[in-house]
Amino acid sequence: MQILTLWEKLNEYSLQFRDWIFENYRNPLLWVGIVVGGYLIFRAVYSTLNKD
């Protein structure tokens, strides 16, 4: 029962996030934030996987 509730919450949050993105897709700061956030995640994962 808990997993179904968690799944429903995640689905609800993803729909809210999608609607927020659709409302703000013209905002250049949003896209800069997405690109910078993606770069930081990539850099962290890349440096973690390439430890000597």
Secondary structure, 3 states (H helix, E strand, C coil): CHHHHHHHHHHHHHHHHHHHHHHCCCCHHHHHHHHHHHHHHHHHHHHHHCCC
